[in-house]
Amino acid sequence: MKRRRVFAALGGALGLVVLGTAGFMGWKTWSVAHELVNPPFYHPQPLARVQATYADLAKGEGVDPGGTWSDESFQGLQLWHLKRAKPAPGVVLLLHGFGDDRWGTSPALKWFPNLDAAIFTYLDRDDAIREGRPVPPITFGVRESEEVIQVVHRLEAEGTPRNRILIMGRSLGASVGLLALSRLETEGKGPLAGMVWEGPPISSRDFAERLVRGPQDRWWHVLARPIGAMASAWAGRLGNYDPAATKVLNQLNGQMLRTPALLFLATQDRLSPPLMQSRIADHFERIQVVASPTWHLHCSEVLGPAYAKDIRTFTDSIYQAP
């Protein structure tokens, strides 16, 4: 009788553990899936602040000569141009990261003082939120990379050859740029001028798993893999996209990219594993790698003035090449 009570108590305790674990996994899967398609921390800035930032960027500072802004709408996108006062050898297309928009990435144009610039927000999410329209879900590079291709085609149609177009992307912007670049090079129209990238998520599934893991390992991270798999699959259904299409290495599929590249490799990154970044880098025929002991998005802080110097040296080299 006593043994039965012990077994019953153990069974009850085990049942509570199973239920608790299942409940935690369900909640975490729901949370990460919804964060992937609609980051809860993203809030677009008021247009007055955006315009003030653009006005400051137009004035220029130091080696940055500033320029003149203009914008155009096409195929559901709003593309912003910064035209330098002096003729520029090319255009840098700045791609924003996860939970960001064109305003958030616009200060990066200071790293390219000798180039014209172009920026836009994926899926027009910033204006959709401001105007109270339905907000498109983030598709982790699937639809976003298609829009980058549209913008490159637009710049070409307006007179900028693709070998004069440089792409810069950090975080999700790097993944978006890599997915777009892979498809652009298959068009048979030659490489772009170059690509500067930093910290791309390897896939929506890998990123979801790493969101669960966070900044340091904990005992319950044995659940990170199944939660990441379920969350990315759920996000795919919410965003109506195939999570497999977000796997950068799978999409490259052995392809060698002719576009020259500069990679800032964050060697301590837990969201974008350095080994996987190096494997992506192996797909470039010509690439320069600058290592930085930090997470992505912090390379510029850790490297200091050397970050901008490396970018300037790279851009000078590609635009001087025949």
Buried (B, 14 or more C-beta within 10 A) or exposed (E): EEEEEEEEEEEEEEEEEEEEEEEEBEEBBEBBBBBBBBBEEBEBBEEEEBEEBBEEBEEBEEEBBBBEBEEEEEEEBBBBBBBBEEEBBBBBBBBBBBBBBBBBBBEBBBBBBBBBBBBBBBBBBBBBBEEEEEBBBBBBBBBBBBBBBBBBBBBBEEEBEBBBBBBBBBBBBBBBBBBBBBBBBEEEBEBBBBBBBBBBBBBBBBBBBBBBBEEEEEEBBEBBBEBBBBBBBBBBEBBEBEBBBBBBBEBBEEEEBEBBBBBBBBEEBBBBBBEBBEBBBEBBEBBBEBEBEBBBBBBBEBBEEBBBEBBBEBBEBBBEEE
